[in-house]
Amino acid sequence: MPAVAWLALGALVWAVGVRFFWKAGAWLPYFVLGAAGGALILVVALRAVVPGEAVLRAATALTVDQLAWFLGVQTTVTSATSGDLLVVGVPHHNEWTLLTIGIECSGLLELATLTGLVAFFPALPPLKRARVLAIALVLTFLANVVRMLVIVLALAYGGQGWLDVAHVVLGRFVFFVLAIGIYWFAITRPTLSTVAARLKAAH
């Protein structure tokens, strides 16, 4: 069976399950199944059905490249034989470091996860969910660009010896801090506002 057919079948089963829990008012399983399944289906669809991941990788690479030039680091964007877009950092001396923008660095996983969590968050009205999601997705893309830019700058000024530290520690730490702020905006803040409004109405 083709991958598209398997995806369609999985999406159908998922949709039936989500609708069942929604009709039953079982909000916890509805949210868990909707968010997790929706994120997984989105990732598979953007990788296997439409070139969504490729577009995201291209946008990330080009944005990092432009910002690096603005900050005085002469990077360049090229394509590898596999089709992966690369950001090429220019460290000190004459070293060149090739950074592959793969699924981990493209931000696809984070964007899909955030989409699932916000789209199926039952405490928010649909229009507010759509508005919050749109803003959160843009902020997540920019946060990922900042993560990649931190890695590029570390390599540009510290050399290839900084690759592991920049990628594993600095980049992830920066993205983690930014992600906390984004999830506060998209999930925690609306939840606290909803709870506060209900407590106020109860009194």
N, C-alpha and C positions, 0 to 999 in steps of 0.2 A: 504494500500500500504506500503511495507517495506521502512525503512528509506533510504536504498541505492537507491531505485527507485525514491523516492522524491528528493534525492540529485542529481541524474543523470538528472532528469527533470529540476530542478532548474538551474543546471550547463548549460544545453542546452539552456534554455531561456536566461540566462546571456550571454553566448557566442554569441548568435545571436544578442543581443542588443549591445554588445561590438563591434562586426564586423560591424554592421550597422553604428555606430557613427564613427568608424575608416574609413570606406569607404566614409562617408560623409565629413570627415575632421573636424568634430565637436569635437575638442580635449578636451574641458573642460568636457562635458558629458562622453566622452570616458574614460578620466582619472578617473573621479569620480566613474562611474559604474564599470570600470575595477578594480580599486584599492579596493573599498569597497566590491564589490561582490566577487572578488578573495580572499580577506582576510576571508570573512565569509565562503565561500566554503572550504577553506583550513582548517579552525578551525573545521568545522563540519566533514570533511573527516578524519582529524587526531584524532578525538574523537570517531566517530561512525563507520568508515569503516576500517581504519588501526590503529594499536596501536601506532601512532606517539606521542600522548601526554604522554603515559606511558613511552616510551623510553626517552622522554625529561625530565620527572619528575625523572626518574632513573639517567640520566646523571647529572642533577642538584644536586640531593641529594648526589651522590657519589663524585662529584667534590668538593662540599662544605665540605663534610666529610674529604676528603684528605687534603684540604687546612687548615681546622681547626686543624687537627693533626699536620701539619707542623708549625702552629702558637702556638702550645702548648695546644690546647683545645681538650680534649679527647671525641669527639663525637662518635656516632655510628649510623648506618643506619639499620632500621628494617622495616618490612611490617605490616601494620594494617590489620584488618579483611576485610576492604573494598578493600584492594589491594593498597592503597595509600602508597607511600614510605615516611618514616619519617626521619628527621634529629633530633637526640636527643642531645640537648645541655647539657653540664655539667657545671652548674654555681657554684658559691662558696657554701661552706657547702655540704650538701648531697641532694640538690634539683635536680630533673630531669625535663626538659621541653621538651615536644614533639611538634615539628614543622611539620605540615602536608604540604607536597609539593603538593598543588592543582593546579587548572588551573591558578589562579592568580599568584602564586609563580613559576610556571613552566616556565614562559616567553613565552608561546604559543601565547597569544594574541598579545604581542609586536612583536614577530617574524612574525606572519601572517600579521599584519598591515604593517610592514616594507616591506615584500615581495610584497604585493599589490601595495604599493606606488612606489617602485622602478621598479617592473616588467612592470608597465603600464605607466611609465614616458616617454612621447613621445620625449622629447628633447635629449635623449641619444641614441646612436646606440646600437643595441642588445648585441653585445659582451661586450661593456663597461658596460651596465646595468648588465649583468651576473656577471662580475668581481666585480663591486661595491656591488652588492647584496650579493655575497658570503662573502666578507670581512665584510659587515655590519651585516650579520646574526651571524657570529662568534663573533663579538664585542658585539652584543646584548646579546648573550648567556653568555658571560663573565661578562657583566654588571649586569645581573640578578644574577649570582653567587656571585658577589661582594655584591649586595644588601642582599642576604641571609646570606652571611658571616658576614656582619655588624650586623645583627640581632642576629646571633649565638654568636658573641663575646660580644655583649651587655648583653646577658643573662648569658654568662659564667662568666663575671666579675662583673655584677651588680645584678644578680638574677632575679627571675620571676617578680618582681615588675617593671622591665624595658620592659616587653613584649610589652605593648601597645605603649610606646614611640618608641621603637626600630622598631616595625613593621610599625606603621602609620606615624611616623615622620622621623627617621633616615634612615631607609631602602629606603623609597620612595624618600627622598631628594637626597640621593646618586644616586639612579637609574635615577632620573629626570635629574640631572646634566650630568651624563654619556650619557643619551639618547639625550640630546641637542647636544653633540659633535658628536654622531653617525649620527643624522639626518643632521647635518651640512655637514658631510663627504658624506653622501649618496644622499641628495636632494639639499641642499642650495648651496654648493660649485659647483656641476656640473651645476646648473642653472645659477649661476653668470658667470661661465666660458663660457657657451653657449651664454649668452646675450652679454658678452664682445667681443666674437669672431664675432658675427653678427654685433655689432656696429663698430668694427674695419673694417670689410669687407665693410660696407656701406660707409665708408669714404675712 
